[in-house]
Amino acid sequence: MHIVIVNRWPRFTEGVRWDHELTRYEEFVDHEAHQVSYVVDRVGATGVRAPRERIAAMAEVDEIGSYEQLHAAVTEVAERVGRPVDRIITLSEFTLDAVARVRQALGIPGPGPEEVAVYRNKVRMKELLAAAGLRVPHFAGCESAEQTLAFADATGYPLIVKPVDGAGSIGVHLIEDEKALRALWETREPAGNEIEEFITGTVHHVDGFADADGKIVFQVVSRYLNDCLSFEGGAPLGSVVVQESLLRERIEEFTQSCVAALGMRGMPFHLELFVTGTEELVFLEVAGRIGGAEVPYVVHKLFGVNLFEVWLKSLVGEPLPATPKSGDPSGGWVIIPKPRVLPAEVVSSVPMSSMAGSVWRELVPQPGDVIDASGGYDSLQSGRGIVVHDSEAQAEADLRHLMENFRVEFAPR
């Protein structure tokens, strides 16, 4: 096959940063059995580790999320290789839509725009789950300011407004009252957003893989410590892996029902849901990709399962690696957000491992490092750490201790 890999992720060589070290295209996609080409941006070029002689063709674009640029680049590599493209692979949520459109335009097998919308469009996914009888927040697509005000009158405040195809809590707004809703529409157009009921509860995330029949062959349930929206507001974020319980079993069954109703097959998923005070399970959203932040590294450390390896081998038609889940360990991750005033230079810091013995891995900026506004959860933050423990309670206690007490001293740059 002629396989095109679209990559926007870096790889690091100094041994301190672990970001995207599990992708390893050069190991999980056979570059000798297949002709493998790459389309990258400047940063993504650093993530290509295959020897140059094993790469069929490579094209670099300025905006890797641009359909027009991707279409031109894929067409270019096909012409240079001298054969059509049989598969396009992308692992980033921010390129799924554009790649789906390229597949459709060029007649390449794989998920097209309608299929991708199931796990990218927050209105579409809730429509399908509600039709299947699964609990979702009351919701509506935003068509006009007047329509959202009518929805708010019927549903009540507070409410959440978010982009229908957003990720990482970017552009998410907690709306407390009518005044705030009206003010929001004075700064942006309603189209392209979703409005939904505010659910009070603890947010969990479930990360796993569904096989070609839609059966979940592996999943890990975690509970957020704080939430993604709070992180955007400057609070630490983390999660802890949930150990065996009746609630975990219910969450796993609920997740299987959601994955089946959405027709997600041969792919990973990162599903978020609420557990209310009465332990009602309410769907929040799902992504057809591997969880971000430190999720895949926690999963790999605790269970020995590399979800990127599973996904890549599935995409090229190879048998899935074994996904055993022996034992019932716990652990989790924490991210301390960047300071509000950026750029900022680190004056002093201390290791997370000096504050909790369960810290397995950490990325703490050192004096002289400069923190800027670039990147997402996996950029250089004020601190990032992973803990491992045989006790969920102790893992959570250590994570909360780090969230509450870890400090880095900055000076404006």
C-alpha positions in Angstrom: 0.0 0.0 0.0 0.9 3.6 -0.4 0.3 5.1 3.1 0.4 8.8 3.8 1.0 9.9 7.5 -0.1 13.4 8.4 1.8 14.5 11.4 1.8 17.7 13.4 3.5 16.4 16.5 7.1 16.8 17.5 9.4 14.2 19.0 12.1 15.2 21.5 15.6 13.8 21.8 17.0 15.1 25.1 15.4 12.3 27.2 13.5 14.7 29.5 10.3 15.3 27.5 8.2 12.2 26.7 5.7 13.9 24.4 4.6 11.7 21.5 7.3 9.1 22.2 4.7 6.4 21.9 3.7 7.2 18.4 6.8 5.7 16.7 5.5 5.6 13.2 8.8 4.1 12.1 8.2 1.1 14.3 4.5 0.5 14.0 4.1 1.1 10.3 6.2 -1.2 8.1 8.2 1.1 5.9 9.5 -1.8 3.8 6.3 -3.7 3.2 4.5 -0.4 2.3 5.5 2.8 0.6 5.1 5.4 3.4 4.9 9.1 2.7 4.6 12.0 5.2 2.8 15.3 5.1 4.0 17.5 8.0 4.3 21.1 9.2 7.5 22.6 10.5 7.0 21.1 14.0 5.7 17.8 12.8 8.8 17.3 10.7 10.7 16.7 13.9 8.3 13.7 14.6 9.5 11.8 11.5 12.2 9.4 12.7 12.2 6.9 9.8 15.4 6.8 7.8 15.1 9.1 4.8 15.8 6.2 2.4 12.7 4.4 3.8 10.3 7.3 3.2 8.6 7.3 -0.2 8.0 11.1 -0.3 7.6 14.0 2.2 5.8 17.3 1.8 5.7 20.2 4.3 2.8 22.6 4.6 2.3 25.8 6.6 -1.1 25.0 7.9 -1.5 21.3 8.5 -5.2 21.7 9.4 -6.0 23.4 6.1 -8.0 21.2 3.7 -6.6 23.0 0.7 -3.0 22.6 1.7 -3.4 19.0 2.7 -5.2 18.2 -0.6 -2.4 19.8 -2.6 0.3 18.0 -0.5 -1.3 14.5 -0.7 -1.7 15.0 -4.5 1.9 16.0 -4.7 3.3 13.0 -2.9 1.1 10.7 -5.0 2.5 12.1 -8.1 6.1 11.9 -6.8 5.7 8.3 -5.7 3.9 7.4 -8.9 0.9 5.6 -7.4 -2.4 6.6 -5.7 -2.7 6.8 -2.0 -4.3 3.8 -0.4 -4.5 5.1 3.2 -4.2 8.4 5.0 -3.3 8.2 8.7 -3.7 11.1 11.2 -3.6 10.8 14.9 -4.4 14.4 15.9 -7.9 15.6 16.5 -7.1 18.9 14.9 -6.5 17.3 11.5 -9.3 14.7 11.5 -11.7 16.9 9.7 -9.4 18.1 6.9 -8.1 14.6 6.3 -11.6 13.2 6.1 -12.4 15.8 3.4 -9.2 14.8 1.5 -10.2 11.1 1.6 -13.6 12.0 0.2 -12.2 14.3 -2.5 -9.5 11.8 -3.7 -11.5 8.6 -3.3 -9.2 7.2 -0.6 -10.7 4.5 1.7 -11.3 5.5 5.4 -13.6 7.7 7.4 -15.2 10.6 5.5 -16.7 13.8 6.8 -20.0 12.2 7.8 -18.4 9.4 9.8 -15.9 11.8 11.5 -18.7 14.1 12.4 -20.0 11.4 14.8 -17.0 11.9 17.0 -16.1 15.5 16.2 -19.5 17.3 16.0 -20.9 17.6 19.5 -24.4 18.1 18.3 -24.4 15.1 16.0 -23.0 12.7 18.7 -25.6 13.8 21.2 -28.4 13.4 18.7 -27.3 9.8 18.0 -27.0 8.9 21.7 -30.3 10.5 22.7 -31.9 8.5 19.9 -30.4 5.3 21.4 -31.9 6.2 24.8 -28.7 7.2 26.5 -28.7 10.2 28.9 -27.1 13.3 27.4 -27.4 16.9 28.6 -30.3 18.9 27.1 -28.7 20.5 24.1 -29.1 22.4 20.8 -27.1 23.8 18.0 -26.8 27.5 18.1 -28.6 28.9 15.1 -29.2 32.5 16.3 -29.0 34.6 19.4 -32.8 34.5 19.8 -32.9 30.7 19.5 -30.3 30.3 22.2 -32.2 32.7 24.5 -35.3 30.6 24.0 -33.4 27.4 24.8 -32.0 29.1 27.9 -35.5 30.2 29.1 -36.7 26.6 28.7 -33.6 24.9 30.2 -32.5 27.4 32.9 -29.1 28.8 33.8 -26.2 28.1 34.1 -25.5 26.8 30.7 -22.5 25.8 28.6 -21.7 27.2 25.2 -18.9 25.4 23.2 -17.7 25.0 19.6 -19.4 22.1 18.0 -16.0 20.7 16.8 -13.7 22.1 19.5 -11.1 20.3 21.7 -9.3 20.9 24.9 -11.9 23.3 26.3 -10.9 25.9 23.8 -13.7 28.4 23.4 -15.9 26.9 26.1 -18.0 29.4 28.1 -19.9 28.9 31.3 -23.0 31.2 31.0 -24.5 32.2 34.3 -27.4 34.4 33.2 -29.2 36.0 30.3 -26.9 39.1 30.4 -23.8 36.9 29.9 -25.4 35.0 27.0 -26.4 38.2 25.2 -22.9 39.6 25.8 -21.3 36.5 24.3 -23.2 36.9 21.1 -22.0 40.5 20.9 -18.5 39.2 20.4 -19.1 36.2 18.1 -21.6 34.5 15.8 -23.7 31.8 17.3 -23.3 29.5 14.3 -20.7 26.8 14.9 -21.5 26.5 18.6 -23.6 24.3 20.8 -25.5 25.2 23.9 -26.3 22.7 26.6 -27.6 22.1 30.1 -25.1 22.5 32.9 -24.6 19.2 34.7 -23.4 19.1 38.3 -21.3 16.1 38.9 -17.8 14.5 38.8 -16.3 14.2 35.4 -14.7 10.9 34.4 -12.8 10.0 31.3 -12.6 6.6 29.7 -9.8 5.7 27.3 -9.7 2.6 25.2 -10.0 0.9 21.8 -12.9 -0.6 19.9 -12.2 -3.4 17.5 -13.6 -3.8 13.9 -16.9 -5.0 15.3 -17.3 -2.1 17.8 -16.4 -4.2 20.8 -14.3 -2.5 23.4 -11.2 -4.7 23.8 -9.5 -2.4 26.3 -10.6 0.5 28.5 -9.3 2.5 31.5 -11.6 4.6 33.6 -10.2 7.7 35.3 -11.7 10.5 37.4 -10.7 14.1 36.8 -9.3 16.0 39.7 -10.6 19.5 38.8 -11.8 19.9 35.2 -10.6 21.1 31.8 -12.6 24.3 31.9 -11.1 25.2 35.2 -7.6 24.6 33.7 -8.4 27.2 31.0 -9.1 29.5 33.9 -5.7 28.9 35.5 -6.4 26.0 37.9 -4.3 22.8 38.0 -5.7 19.7 36.2 -5.2 16.0 36.7 -6.9 12.7 36.9 -6.6 9.4 38.8 -7.2 5.9 37.4 -10.3 4.3 39.1 -9.9 0.9 40.6 -12.5 -1.9 40.6 -15.9 -1.0 41.9 -19.6 -1.3 40.9 -19.5 2.2 39.7 -16.5 1.5 37.4 -18.4 -1.5 36.0 -21.4 0.7 35.3 -19.2 3.3 33.6 -17.6 0.6 31.4 -21.0 -0.7 30.4 -22.2 2.8 29.6 -19.1 3.5 27.5 -19.7 0.3 25.5 -23.3 1.4 24.8 -22.1 4.8 23.7 -19.4 3.4 21.4 -21.9 1.0 19.9 -24.6 3.7 19.3 -22.0 5.9 17.6 -20.7 3.1 15.4 -17.1 3.6 16.4 -15.1 0.7 15.0 -11.4 -0.1 14.7 -10.4 3.0 16.6 -9.5 4.5 19.9 -11.8 6.7 21.9 -11.6 9.3 24.7 -15.0 9.5 26.3 -16.0 12.0 29.0 -19.1 11.6 31.2 -20.6 13.0 34.4 -21.3 11.0 37.5 -24.0 13.0 39.3 -24.6 13.1 43.1 -27.1 10.3 42.7 -24.6 8.4 40.5 -26.6 9.0 37.3 -24.3 8.6 34.3 -24.6 11.5 31.8 -22.6 11.6 28.5 -20.4 14.7 28.0 -18.5 14.1 24.8 -16.4 11.7 22.9 -13.3 11.9 20.6 -12.3 9.3 18.1 -8.6 9.5 19.1 -6.3 8.8 22.0 -6.7 11.0 25.1 -4.4 14.0 25.4 -2.3 15.3 28.3 -0.5 12.4 30.0 -3.3 9.9 29.4 -1.5 7.5 27.0 1.7 7.5 29.1 -0.2 6.6 32.3 -2.1 3.8 30.4 1.2 2.5 29.0 3.0 2.6 32.3 0.2 0.9 34.4 -1.0 -1.7 31.8 1.8 -2.0 29.2 -0.6 -1.1 26.4 0.5 1.4 23.9 -2.8 2.7 22.4 -0.9 4.4 19.5 0.6 1.0 18.5 -2.9 -0.6 18.6 -4.4 2.2 16.5 -1.6 2.3 13.9 -1.5 -1.4 13.4 -5.3 -1.4 13.0 -5.1 1.3 10.4 -2.7 -0.6 8.2 -4.6 -3.9 8.6 -2.3 -5.7 10.9 -3.5 -7.9 13.8 -4.1 -6.0 16.9 -1.4 -6.3 19.6 -2.5 -8.1 22.8 -4.2 -5.7 25.3 -3.9 -7.6 28.6 -5.1 -5.8 31.7 -3.6 -7.8 34.5 -3.8 -6.5 38.1 -5.7 -3.4 39.2 -3.1 -0.6 39.7 -3.8 3.1 39.9 -1.9 6.3 39.2 -2.6 9.5 37.4 -1.2 12.8 36.2 -1.2 16.4 37.1 -0.5 19.6 35.1 0.2 22.9 36.8 -0.8 25.6 34.2 1.4 28.4 32.9 1.5 31.7 34.7 -1.0 34.3 33.4 1.6 36.8 32.3 3.6 35.4 29.4 6.4 35.1 28.5 7.9 34.4 31.9 11.3 33.2 33.0 11.7 30.6 35.8 13.5 31.9 38.8 13.3 28.8 41.0 11.6 25.4 41.1 11.7 22.2 43.0 11.2 18.6 41.7 7.8 17.1 42.1 9.4 13.9 43.2 10.7 15.7 46.4 7.0 16.3 47.3 5.6 12.8 46.6 7.4 9.5 46.5 4.9 8.1 43.9 6.1 10.5 41.2 7.3 8.3 38.3 8.0 11.0 35.7 8.0 14.8 35.8 8.7 17.8 33.6 9.5 20.8 35.8 11.0 23.9 34.2 14.4 24.9 35.4 15.8 28.3 36.4 16.4 30.3 33.2 13.7 28.4 31.2 11.2 30.7 29.5 7.6 29.7 29.4 5.6 31.1 26.4 2.0 30.8 25.2 2.6 28.1 22.6 1.3 24.6 22.7 -1.4 22.7 24.5 -1.4 20.4 27.6 1.8 18.8 26.5 3.8 22.0 26.1 6.2 23.2 28.8 3.8 24.1 31.6 4.6 25.3 35.1 4.9 21.6 35.9 3.7 18.2 34.7 3.9 14.9 36.6 2.8 11.3 36.5 2.4 9.2 39.6 2.0 5.4 40.0 0.6 3.6 43.0 -1.2 0.4 44.0 -3.9 2.4 45.8 -6.3 4.8 44.1 -6.8 6.7 47.3 -3.1 7.3 47.8 -2.5 8.2 44.2 -5.3 10.8 44.5 -3.9 12.1 47.7 -0.4 12.6 46.2 -1.9 14.2 43.1 -4.0 16.6 45.1 -0.9 17.4 47.3 1.0 18.4 44.1 -2.0 20.4 42.8 -2.3 22.4 46.0 1.3 22.9 47.0 3.6 22.7 44.0 5.1 26.2 43.2 7.4 27.7 40.6 8.7 31.2 40.9 8.6 33.3 37.8 9.7 36.7 36.7 8.2 38.6 33.7 10.2 38.3 30.6 
